[in-house]
Amino acid sequence: MFKRISALMLAGLTAMSVAACGSGGGDTSANTGGGGDSTITMGFSQVGAESGWRTANTKSVQDAAKNAGITLKFSDAQQKQENQIKAIRSYIQQKVDVIAFSPVVESGWDTVLKEAQNAKIPVILTDRAVDSKDTSLYKTFLGSDFVEEGRKAGKWLVEEYKSAADPVNIVELQGTTGSAPANDRKAGFQEIIGADPKFKIIASQTGDFTRAKGKEVMEAFLKSNPDIDVLYAHNDDMGLGAIEAIEGAGKVPGKDIKIITVDAVKDGMQALADGKINYIVECSPLLGPQLMDLAKKVVKGEQVPARVVTEETVFTQEQAKQVLSTRQY
């Protein structure tokens, strides 16, 4: 009789344990993640794999999810907004606990974000913002201050040419048209250099954040504008492609044409240490740990800041040499 009662008690305790382990907001399994939290399922839509920065960002998110015990459903939008919208709708159908994504462009998100809100699935923007007037459609935005990155690039240029009397001819390789980093890095840079009429942007065109496109556009710039003093590239990869074009035209990158880029990925830092790039504004891709912390909080219904800015710095040639061996990306 005692054995029968014990078996019944054990069965009851097991049932209670299983009931307590569900995620509550999705169709995840009854496993616990890091820190004893119930398993959270995150749907994450990445922009693509257009650069070394993006590859490092993806790895950071994937590694951090694993370390946090969060189940990650990952999709690559291949630089297309329609692919991201499709992925987000798929995550809504799957009843994930939280959705995070890095928007390909800033506009056109209200409808799908409203669908997520109606499904009571919190959304986190990571790396890039949206221009929606309804900020209730997402819980927080985690990422860099792209306008400030542009300002930092502009401040270095102003200081570098403070004693110059002649016009300074600048060409600009913009990021993906309509994206937050392209819009903001351009605006911040223009804000600083616009105060001095000697700084002239003589050509500006998108390079889609890719090395191949950066090379292609820079080749066109060189053909149509023989007197280029400075290149401002919105990321390292475009700058690295442009270096190939500059060298192909018989010019010396970093000397004949001074180069400013944004990101500080390892290849860019190597080019900076080698003197082919003159200045890099850091934009860290290692957002994964912060993203997972925010995900746990919003799933629990906790309040989080509307804006979480990552801490970043800038690099000269000497600074690049000092830190190059320890770069994680």
SVG drawing of the C-alpha trace seen along z (x, -y; Angstrom):
<svg xmlns="http://www.w3.org/2000/svg" viewBox="-4 -79 56 81">
<polyline fill="none" stroke="black" stroke-width="0.4" points="0.0,0.0 2.9,-2.4 4.5,-1.7 1.3,-2.5 0.9,-5.8 4.5,-6.7 4.1,-6.0 1.0,-8.2 2.8,-11.0 5.8,-10.7 3.5,-10.9 1.8,-14.0 5.1,-15.7 6.3,-14.9 3.1,-16.3 3.5,-19.5 7.1,-19.9 6.3,-19.5 3.5,-22.1 5.9,-24.6 8.5,-24.4 6.5,-25.7 7.4,-29.0 3.9,-30.4 4.1,-32.4 5.0,-30.0 5.3,-26.4 8.7,-25.8 9.7,-22.5 9.8,-22.1 13.5,-22.7 15.2,-25.3 17.8,-27.7 20.7,-29.5 20.0,-30.9 17.0,-28.7 14.7,-30.6 12.0,-28.7 13.0,-28.1 12.5,-31.1 12.1,-30.9 13.4,-33.8 12.7,-34.4 15.6,-36.4 15.7,-37.9 19.1,-39.0 19.7,-41.5 22.0,-39.2 25.7,-38.3 27.0,-41.3 30.1,-42.1 32.5,-40.8 30.6,-43.0 27.4,-41.2 29.0,-37.7 30.4,-38.6 27.0,-40.0 25.3,-36.8 27.8,-34.7 27.4,-36.8 23.7,-36.4 23.9,-32.6 26.5,-32.1 24.8,-34.3 21.5,-32.5 23.1,-29.1 24.9,-30.4 21.6,-31.9 19.6,-28.7 17.4,-30.5 16.1,-28.6 16.9,-30.6 15.0,-30.4 17.2,-32.2 16.5,-33.6 18.7,-35.4 16.8,-38.1 19.4,-38.4 19.1,-42.2 15.4,-42.1 12.7,-43.6 10.0,-41.3 12.0,-38.3 12.1,-39.9 8.4,-40.5 7.8,-36.9 10.1,-35.7 8.4,-37.8 5.0,-36.5 6.3,-33.0 7.5,-33.6 4.1,-35.0 2.5,-31.8 4.9,-29.7 4.0,-31.6 7.6,-32.4 8.1,-34.2 10.0,-37.2 11.0,-38.5 14.2,-40.4 15.4,-41.7 17.8,-44.1 15.7,-46.0 17.0,-46.1 15.5,-49.6 13.8,-52.0 10.3,-52.3 7.4,-50.0 7.2,-48.0 4.0,-49.2 1.7,-46.5 3.8,-43.5 4.8,-44.9 1.1,-45.5 0.5,-41.9 3.1,-40.9 1.7,-43.3 -1.8,-41.8 -0.3,-38.4 1.2,-39.7 4.8,-38.9 7.3,-41.5 9.7,-42.9 13.3,-44.1 15.0,-46.1 18.7,-45.3 21.5,-47.2 19.1,-49.2 16.1,-51.3 12.7,-51.9 11.1,-55.2 7.6,-54.3 5.8,-57.0 4.2,-54.3 6.9,-53.4 4.6,-51.0 5.1,-48.5 8.5,-47.5 9.9,-47.3 13.4,-48.6 16.1,-49.3 19.6,-48.0 22.4,-49.3 24.9,-52.0 24.3,-55.7 24.9,-55.9 24.6,-59.7 27.3,-60.0 29.5,-57.7 29.1,-60.0 30.0,-63.0 33.1,-61.2 34.2,-60.6 33.6,-64.3 35.4,-65.6 38.6,-63.6 38.4,-65.1 38.0,-68.6 40.9,-68.3 43.1,-66.6 42.5,-69.5 42.2,-72.4 45.2,-74.2 44.2,-73.5 43.2,-76.5 42.3,-74.7 39.0,-72.8 38.9,-69.3 37.2,-67.0 35.4,-64.1 33.7,-61.0 31.2,-59.0 30.4,-55.3 27.0,-55.1 25.4,-52.0 22.3,-50.3 19.8,-53.0 17.1,-53.7 18.9,-51.9 19.3,-53.5 23.1,-53.4 23.4,-54.9 20.9,-57.7 22.4,-58.5 26.1,-58.1 25.6,-60.5 23.7,-63.0 26.2,-63.0 29.1,-63.5 27.4,-66.3 26.5,-68.0 30.1,-68.4 31.8,-69.2 28.9,-71.4 30.2,-74.2 33.2,-74.7 32.7,-75.4 36.1,-74.0 34.8,-70.5 32.9,-69.4 31.3,-66.0 31.8,-65.8 30.2,-62.3 28.1,-60.1 26.6,-56.7 25.6,-53.5 28.0,-50.6 25.4,-48.4 27.9,-47.7 29.7,-45.2 33.4,-45.0 32.6,-44.2 30.2,-47.1 32.6,-49.4 35.3,-48.6 32.9,-49.0 31.6,-52.4 35.1,-53.7 36.3,-52.8 33.6,-55.0 34.4,-57.8 38.0,-57.7 37.2,-57.9 34.8,-60.8 36.6,-62.7 40.4,-62.8 41.0,-65.1 39.8,-63.1 41.3,-64.0 39.2,-61.9 37.0,-58.8 34.4,-58.4 33.0,-54.9 30.0,-53.9 31.7,-50.6 35.1,-48.8 34.1,-46.4 33.3,-49.1 36.5,-50.9 38.5,-47.7 36.9,-47.3 37.7,-51.0 41.3,-50.4 41.6,-47.8 40.2,-50.4 42.5,-53.1 45.6,-50.8 44.3,-49.7 44.3,-53.3 47.9,-53.7 47.3,-55.8 48.3,-55.1 45.4,-54.6 45.9,-56.5 48.3,-59.0 47.0,-60.1 43.5,-59.6 42.8,-59.6 40.2,-57.1 37.8,-57.1 35.6,-54.0 33.1,-52.7 33.0,-49.3 36.6,-48.2 36.4,-44.6 39.7,-42.8 40.4,-43.3 39.7,-47.0 41.9,-47.3 44.7,-45.5 44.4,-48.0 44.4,-50.8 47.6,-49.4 49.1,-49.1 48.4,-52.8 45.9,-52.1 43.0,-53.5 43.6,-56.6 40.8,-56.5 38.1,-54.0 35.0,-54.7 34.1,-51.6 30.6,-50.0 30.6,-46.8 28.7,-43.8 28.9,-41.9 25.3,-42.6 24.3,-39.1 24.7,-39.0 22.8,-42.3 20.1,-41.1 19.5,-37.9 19.4,-39.9 16.8,-42.2 14.8,-39.2 14.5,-37.6 13.3,-40.9 10.7,-41.7 9.3,-38.1 8.9,-38.4 7.1,-41.7 9.8,-43.8 10.4,-47.4 13.5,-48.0 14.9,-51.3 13.5,-52.4 17.0,-52.9 20.1,-50.9 23.3,-52.3 26.4,-50.2 29.8,-51.6 32.2,-52.2 35.5,-54.1 37.6,-55.3 41.0,-54.1 44.0,-55.7 46.9,-53.7 48.9,-53.4 45.8,-52.4 45.0,-49.8 48.5,-48.3 48.1,-48.0 44.7,-46.2 44.8,-44.2 45.9,-41.0 43.1,-40.9 40.2,-41.8 37.3,-39.3 35.9,-40.0"/>
</svg>
